[in-house]
């Protein structure tokens, strides 16, 4: 077979040629992102009532592991930090420290009104952080008070879409 057979010829492209020969053609970056998006390990940072819904999502009824999500006990083994609940000013430094212990690339999901914006407590309490995004960068916000496990699953699917569009091989500016 000559090299001319691999070029456009009779409405036949290079990708179509490899597809018929059971060969996958993809960018290395896309393969890396596919692998990373399919197996994000999460670290639970449950602080209030949202933590109950997060635990329910990890239970047998909703089964986060079918999406490749695996709970980890330490931030050093996790790719995703799920902050669920009211973050107080005293807790903010701990959230930041645990985020810094995570290896790159790392992602944060803010679950619930309290972690998103202080919830119902921010007006009347001097001790409540007005959103976890003040101390760590948040990738996905999940609204609700508390959000249902299905909302967390949707947030995880949105994070997986974001990971697939990431550029891990290019230098960050």
C-alpha positions in Angstrom: 0.0 0.0 0.0 1.5 3.3 -1.0 1.5 6.5 1.1 -1.0 8.1 -1.4 -3.7 5.7 -0.1 -3.6 7.5 3.2 -4.4 10.9 1.8 -7.7 12.3 0.7 -8.8 10.2 -2.2 -12.4 9.6 -3.4 -13.9 11.3 -0.3 -11.8 9.1 2.0 -9.9 10.9 4.8 -7.0 9.8 6.9 -9.2 9.3 10.0 -11.7 7.3 8.1 -8.9 5.0 6.8 -7.6 4.3 10.3 -11.2 3.9 11.6 -11.8 1.1 9.1 -8.5 -0.6 10.2 -9.5 -0.5 13.9 -6.8 2.1 14.8 -7.6 5.1 16.9 -6.1 8.4 16.0 -6.1 11.0 18.7 -3.9 13.7 20.3 -1.9 12.6 23.3 -3.5 15.5 25.2 -7.0 14.1 24.5 -5.9 10.6 25.7 -4.5 12.1 29.0 -7.6 14.1 29.6 -9.8 11.0 28.9 -7.9 9.0 31.5 -8.0 11.9 34.1 -11.7 12.6 33.5 -12.6 9.0 33.9 -11.0 8.5 37.3 -11.1 11.5 39.6 -10.4 10.6 43.2 -12.2 12.9 45.6 -11.4 14.1 49.1 -14.5 14.9 51.2 -14.5 18.1 53.2 -18.0 17.9 54.7 -18.8 20.6 57.2 -22.6 20.7 57.7 -25.8 19.3 56.4 -24.5 19.2 52.8 -22.1 16.5 54.0 -25.0 14.2 54.6 -26.1 14.5 51.0 -22.5 14.1 49.8 -22.3 10.8 51.8 -25.7 9.7 50.3 -24.3 10.3 46.8 -21.3 8.0 47.6 -23.7 5.3 49.0 -25.2 2.4 47.0 -28.3 4.1 45.7 -26.4 6.8 43.8 -22.9 5.1 43.6 -20.3 7.7 42.7 -17.9 5.0 41.8 -19.7 4.2 38.6 -18.4 7.6 37.4 -14.9 6.7 38.3 -15.0 8.7 41.5 -13.2 7.1 44.4 -13.1 8.5 47.9 -9.7 9.1 49.4 -8.9 9.8 53.1 -6.0 12.1 52.4 -5.7 15.1 50.1 -2.3 13.9 48.9 -4.1 11.1 47.0 -7.0 13.2 45.7 -7.6 15.1 42.5 -10.9 16.7 43.6 -11.8 18.4 46.8 -15.5 18.6 47.6 -16.3 21.3 50.1 -19.8 20.7 51.4 -21.2 23.0 54.1 -20.6 26.2 56.1 -17.0 27.3 56.0 -16.1 29.3 59.1 -13.3 31.8 59.3 -11.3 29.5 61.6 -11.8 26.6 59.1 -10.7 28.7 56.1 -7.0 28.3 56.8 -7.4 24.5 57.1 -9.3 24.4 53.8 -6.4 26.3 52.1 -3.8 24.0 53.7 -5.5 20.8 52.6 -5.9 22.3 49.1 -2.2 23.0 48.9 -1.4 19.4 49.9 -3.2 18.1 46.8 -1.0 17.3 43.8 -1.5 19.1 40.5 -3.8 19.1 38.6 -6.4 19.6 41.3 -10.0 20.7 41.3 -12.6 22.0 43.8 -16.3 21.4 43.9 -18.2 23.8 46.1 -21.4 22.1 47.2 -24.3 24.0 48.7 -25.3 27.6 49.4 -23.1 27.9 52.4 -19.9 27.0 50.7 -20.9 28.9 47.6 -21.8 32.2 49.2 -22.1 31.9 53.0 -25.7 30.6 52.8 -28.3 31.9 55.2 -25.6 32.6 57.9 -23.5 35.2 56.2 -25.7 38.1 57.1 -26.1 37.3 60.7 -22.8 35.6 61.6 -19.5 37.3 61.7 -17.8 33.9 61.7 -18.9 32.6 58.3 -16.8 32.8 55.2 -18.7 34.5 52.3 -17.8 31.6 49.9 -15.0 29.1 49.8 -13.7 30.7 46.6 -12.2 33.4 48.7 -9.5 30.9 49.9 -9.3 28.3 47.1 -10.2 28.4 43.4 -13.5 26.7 42.7 -14.1 24.8 39.4 -17.8 23.8 39.9 -20.5 25.4 42.0 -23.5 23.2 43.1 -26.4 25.3 44.3 -29.0 24.2 46.9 -29.6 24.1 50.6 -28.7 21.2 50.8 -28.3 20.0 47.2 -29.6 16.6 46.4 -27.2 13.8 45.5 -28.3 14.1 41.9 -27.0 17.7 41.9 -23.6 16.5 43.1 -23.6 13.9 40.3 -24.4 16.6 37.8 -21.6 18.7 39.2 -19.2 15.8 38.8 -20.2 15.3 35.2 -19.6 19.0 34.6 -16.2 18.7 36.1 -15.4 15.7 33.9 -16.3 17.8 30.9 -14.0 20.6 32.1 -11.2 18.1 32.6 -11.6 16.8 29.1 -11.0 20.3 27.7 -7.9 20.9 29.8 -4.5 21.4 28.3 -2.0 19.4 30.5 0.9 19.4 28.1 0.9 23.1 27.4 2.8 25.5 29.7 0.6 27.5 32.0 1.1 31.3 31.7 
